[in-house]
Amino acid sequence: MFWHDDCLEHDAGAGLWEIPGSWPWLDVLEPHPENAARLRTFRHALRHGPVAPHLTWREGRHAVLDELLRVHSASYLSTLRVSSRVALEVNTVAGPSTWRSVLAAAGTALAALESGAPLAYALVRPPGHHAQPTMADGYCFVNNAALVAETARRSGLRVAVLDWDVHHGNGTQEVFFAEPDVLTVSVHMRHGSWGPNHPQTGAPSEVGAAGVNVNIELSLGAGDTAYLRALDEIAFPVLREFAPDLLVCASGFDGSAFDPNGRHNLTAAGYREIGRRVAAFGTRVVLTQEGGYLRGYSALCLHALVEGLLGLSLLTDPLAYVPDDSQLVDRDLDLVRAAVGPHWPGVL
């Protein structure tokens, strides 16, 4: 596990979640969902839960500008150094402490890669998978997963990215859309474009150069069965055919049944099974933390995912009771097969 205290410094403010500004009719303002408390809770769960004896913690570092320039433009990065609170888009707010946290998150993700560990998890914030080369989006400023992937690519590794955050990894898609040497796979809720800073739709038809961008959209209500079938029937067959040296995982927990920012029904047990599948793939893995906004249950899901990565089963889930509504999964996966099958025969 890789960690840096400076990731806690970024403060996105308060209001009514994704609507900026103060709301005089709210007695107590809602904290921004992407806040330091969620990451502190994640760390506490791993340090005090039953998986703790199985983990080694290492200090991260700050990235330097030249490293960030591997995936972002200099003009865009200059907009992140602000002296007062600024909304870069409606729900992505930078403040005086943001740049320091961005450097810590990016550098700590790179430290996980540089460690050479066969399994390394960068527990960082702000998240990154929505950040595009020239735009912030969806609480994200610098694309940590894309930075790890691009750095590894430049070192001669064959790299794939697997993203299971409930939202489409549009930033990572944008970074590598015209790059045939990096495979990007995103399993996500069907939500489409959500504005000028998120023009990508996440549809299966967005296949990129030589078909190396694979979007697996799942209908609202998708749960453990739908996600595991998406991985077993689409994602991992494509990954096996691509045969990467390194798998970078954008690890979000906002697909859980209780998350306020998603409409899917994954349980902690489902995340444990995702972890098992990633470990069984047999490739070196670097994971970067993305979403997950009901912090208590997200922490349980993180713990379960790490259990799966380590081949353990330690915690029971006292909360999950939402039915796994996967009636639409056959239709969803057939749409993906139709789009990506010409490029990846293994999914047909």
C-alpha positions in Angstrom: 0.0 0.0 0.0 1.4 3.4 -1.0 0.3 6.5 0.9 1.2 10.2 1.2 -0.3 12.5 3.8 -0.4 15.5 1.4 -3.2 13.7 -0.5 -5.4 14.9 2.4 -4.8 18.6 1.9 -7.1 19.1 -1.1 -10.4 20.8 -0.1 -13.2 20.8 -2.6 -15.5 22.8 -0.3 -19.2 22.4 0.5 -22.6 23.1 -1.0 -25.1 20.8 -2.6 -22.8 18.3 -3.9 -22.2 19.0 -7.6 -23.8 22.4 -7.6 -21.2 25.1 -6.5 -21.9 27.9 -4.1 -23.7 28.3 -0.8 -27.3 27.3 -0.5 -29.1 29.6 2.0 -31.9 27.1 2.4 -29.5 24.4 3.7 -29.0 24.6 7.4 -25.8 22.5 7.2 -24.0 22.4 3.9 -23.2 19.1 2.4 -19.5 18.4 2.2 -18.1 17.8 -1.2 -18.3 14.0 -1.7 -14.6 13.8 -2.6 -13.2 14.8 0.7 -10.2 13.9 2.9 -12.4 12.0 5.4 -13.1 9.3 2.8 -9.4 8.6 2.2 -8.6 8.6 5.9 -11.5 6.1 6.4 -10.1 3.9 3.7 -6.7 3.9 5.3 -8.1 3.2 8.8 -10.0 0.2 7.5 -6.9 -1.4 6.0 -4.7 -0.6 9.0 -7.2 -1.9 11.6 -9.2 -4.5 9.8 -8.3 -8.2 9.7 -6.3 -7.7 6.4 -3.8 -5.4 8.2 -1.2 -8.1 9.0 -1.0 -9.0 5.3 -0.1 -5.4 4.1 3.1 -3.5 3.9 2.8 0.3 3.9 5.3 2.5 2.0 5.6 6.3 1.7 4.8 7.9 -1.6 6.3 11.1 -3.1 5.5 14.2 -5.0 5.5 14.1 -8.8 7.5 16.7 -10.7 6.1 18.8 -13.5 8.0 17.0 -16.3 6.3 13.7 -15.2 2.8 15.3 -15.3 3.6 16.5 -18.8 3.6 12.9 -20.0 -0.2 13.0 -20.1 -1.3 16.7 -19.6 -0.5 20.0 -21.3 1.6 22.7 -19.6 -1.2 25.3 -20.1 -3.7 23.1 -18.4 -1.5 22.2 -15.5 -0.9 25.9 -14.9 -4.7 26.3 -14.2 -4.3 24.0 -11.2 -2.1 26.4 -9.2 -4.6 28.7 -7.8 -4.6 31.0 -4.7 -8.4 30.9 -4.1 -11.2 28.4 -4.7 -12.0 28.0 -8.4 -14.5 25.7 -10.1 -12.7 24.3 -13.1 -16.0 22.7 -14.0 -19.3 22.5 -12.2 -18.3 19.8 -9.7 -14.5 20.0 -9.8 -13.2 22.7 -7.5 -9.5 23.6 -7.0 -8.2 25.5 -4.0 -4.8 26.7 -2.7 -4.0 23.2 -1.4 -5.0 21.3 -4.5 -1.8 21.5 -6.4 0.2 19.9 -3.5 -2.3 17.1 -3.2 -2.3 16.5 -7.0 1.5 16.2 -6.9 1.3 13.8 -4.0 -1.4 11.6 -5.6 0.5 11.5 -8.9 3.9 10.9 -7.4 2.6 8.2 -5.0 1.0 6.4 -8.0 4.3 6.5 -9.7 6.1 5.3 -6.6 3.8 2.3 -6.6 5.0 1.6 -10.2 8.7 2.3 -9.4 8.6 -0.1 -6.5 8.6 -3.1 -8.8 6.2 -4.8 -6.5 4.0 -7.5 -8.2 0.9 -6.0 -6.5 0.9 -2.3 -5.5 -2.0 -0.1 -4.5 -1.8 3.7 -4.5 -4.3 4.9 -1.9 -4.5 8.5 -3.2 -6.8 11.4 -3.8 -7.8 13.5 -5.7 -8.9 10.7 -8.0 -7.8 10.9 -11.6 -9.6 8.8 -14.3 -11.8 11.6 -15.6 -8.9 14.1 -16.1 -8.2 14.6 -19.7 -5.0 16.0 -21.2 -6.4 19.6 -21.2 -9.4 19.4 -18.9 -10.4 18.7 -15.3 -13.6 16.6 -14.9 -15.5 14.7 -12.3 -13.5 15.7 -9.2 -10.3 14.7 -11.1 -7.3 17.0 -11.9 -4.4 14.7 -13.0 -5.0 11.2 -14.4 -3.0 9.1 -12.0 -3.8 5.7 -13.7 -2.9 7.2 -17.2 0.3 8.6 -15.8 1.3 5.2 -14.5 0.4 3.6 -17.8 2.2 6.1 -19.9 5.3 6.0 -17.8 5.4 2.2 -18.0 4.8 2.3 -21.7 7.8 4.7 -22.2 9.9 2.2 -20.2 9.1 -0.5 -22.8 6.3 -2.4 -21.0 3.1 -3.5 -22.7 0.4 -1.9 -20.7 -3.4 -2.3 -20.2 -5.8 -0.3 -18.0 -8.8 -1.9 -16.4 -11.3 0.6 -14.7 -14.2 -0.6 -12.6 -15.3 2.8 -11.2 -19.0 3.2 -11.7 -18.4 6.1 -14.1 -16.8 5.8 -17.5 -13.0 6.4 -17.4 -13.3 9.1 -20.1 -10.0 10.8 -19.2 -8.0 7.6 -19.6 -9.8 6.9 -22.8 -9.0 10.3 -24.1 -5.3 10.0 -23.3 -4.9 6.7 -25.1 -7.7 6.8 -27.7 -5.2 7.2 -30.6 -2.5 5.1 -29.1 -2.6 1.4 -30.3 0.0 0.2 -27.8 -2.1 0.7 -24.7 -5.4 -1.2 -24.1 -8.0 0.6 -22.0 -11.1 -1.3 -20.6 -13.8 0.5 -18.6 -16.7 -1.3 -16.9 -19.3 1.4 -15.9 -22.8 2.5 -15.5 -24.6 3.8 -18.7 -24.6 7.6 -18.2 -23.5 9.1 -21.5 -21.8 12.5 -21.9 -22.4 14.9 -19.0 -21.2 18.2 -20.4 -18.4 20.0 -22.2 -15.7 18.6 -19.9 -17.0 15.1 -20.4 -18.0 14.8 -24.1 -17.2 11.1 -24.3 -20.2 8.8 -24.0 -18.7 5.6 -22.7 -20.6 3.7 -25.4 -19.1 0.4 -26.8 -18.9 2.1 -30.2 -16.0 4.3 -28.9 -13.3 1.7 -29.8 -10.3 3.9 -30.4 -7.2 3.1 -32.5 -7.2 -0.5 -33.6 -10.1 -1.3 -31.2 -7.9 -0.9 -28.1 -10.5 1.1 -26.2 -13.2 -1.2 -24.8 -16.2 0.3 -23.1 -18.5 -2.1 -21.2 -21.7 -0.2 -20.3 -24.0 -1.8 -17.8 -27.6 -0.8 -17.2 -28.8 0.8 -14.0 -29.1 -1.7 -11.2 -26.3 -3.9 -12.3 -24.8 -5.8 -9.5 -22.3 -8.5 -8.7 -23.4 -11.0 -11.4 -23.4 -8.3 -14.1 -19.9 -7.1 -13.2 -18.4 -10.5 -12.9 -19.9 -11.6 -16.2 -18.6 -8.4 -17.8 -15.1 -9.2 -16.6 -15.3 -13.0 -17.4 -16.9 -12.7 -20.8 -15.5 -9.4 -22.2 -12.7 -7.7 -20.2 -10.4 -10.6 -19.3 -10.7 -12.4 -22.7 -9.6 -9.1 -24.3 -6.9 -8.6 -21.7 -5.6 -12.2 -22.3 -5.5 -11.6 -26.0 -3.6 -8.3 -25.6 -1.2 -9.9 -23.1 0.1 -6.9 -21.1 3.2 -6.9 -19.0 1.5 -4.6 -16.6 -2.2 -4.1 -15.6 -3.1 -0.7 -14.2 -6.4 -0.8 -12.3 -8.5 2.3 -11.7 -10.2 1.1 -8.6 -13.5 2.8 -7.6 -16.2 1.8 -5.1 -19.0 4.0 -6.3 -20.6 1.0 -8.0 -21.7 -0.2 -4.6 -25.3 -0.6 -3.6 -25.1 2.2 -1.2 -23.1 4.9 -3.0 -24.8 8.3 -3.5 -23.0 8.9 -6.8 -23.9 5.7 -8.6 -26.9 3.6 -9.4 -25.4 0.1 -9.3 -25.7 -2.7 -6.8 -22.2 -4.2 -6.2 -21.6 -5.6 -2.8 -18.4 -6.1 -0.8 -18.5 -9.7 -1.9 -18.6 -8.6 -5.5 -15.5 -6.5 -5.0 -13.7 -9.4 -3.4 -14.4 -11.4 -6.5 -13.1 -8.6 -8.7 -9.9 -8.7 -6.7 -9.6 -12.5 -7.1 -10.0 -12.2 -10.9 -7.3 -9.4 -11.1 -4.9 -11.5 -9.0 -5.6 -14.7 -11.1 -4.8 -12.8 -14.3 -1.2 -13.3 -13.3 0.3 -10.0 -14.5 2.0 -7.4 -12.4 -0.6 -5.0 -11.1 -0.7 -1.3 -10.0 -4.0 0.0 -8.6 -4.9 3.7 -8.2 -7.8 4.8 -6.0 -10.7 6.4 -7.8 -14.3 6.9 -6.5 -16.4 5.6 -3.6 -18.4 8.2 -1.7 -20.3 6.5 1.1 -17.1 6.2 2.9 -18.0 3.6 5.5 -19.3 1.0 3.0 -16.7 2.0 0.4 -14.0 1.2 3.1 -15.6 -2.2 3.5 -15.6 -2.7 -0.2 -11.9 -1.7 -0.4 -11.1 -4.1 2.4 -12.9 -6.9 0.5 -11.2 -6.1 -2.8 -7.8 -6.3 -1.1 -8.8 -9.6 0.5 -9.6 -10.9 -3.0 -6.3 -9.6 -4.4 -4.5 -11.5 -1.7 -6.6 -14.7 -2.0 -8.2 -14.1 1.4 -11.8 -14.1 2.7 -12.0 -12.4 6.1 -15.0 -10.1 6.5 -18.7 -10.7 6.3 -21.0 -7.9 5.0 -23.6 -6.8 7.5 -25.3 -4.3 5.1 -25.7 -5.7 1.5 -29.3 -6.7 0.9 -30.1 -5.1 -2.4 -31.2 -7.6 -5.0 -28.7 -8.1 -7.9 -30.8 -6.8 -10.8 -29.0 -8.3 -13.8 -31.9 -8.9 -16.1 -30.4 -6.6 -18.7 -26.9 -8.1 -18.6 -27.4 -10.3 -21.7 -28.4 -7.3 -23.8 -25.7 -5.1 -22.4 -22.9 -7.6 -23.1 -24.3 -8.4 -26.6 -24.0 -4.7 -27.5 -20.4 -4.7 -26.3 -19.6 -7.9 -28.3 -21.0 -6.4 -31.5 -18.8 -3.3 -31.1 -15.5 -4.9 -30.0 -15.8 -8.4 -31.5 -14.3 -7.5 -34.8 -11.2 -6.4 -32.9 -11.2 -9.0 -30.2 -12.5 -12.4 -31.5 -12.1 -13.9 -28.0 -15.2 -12.2 -26.8 -17.6 -13.6 -29.4 
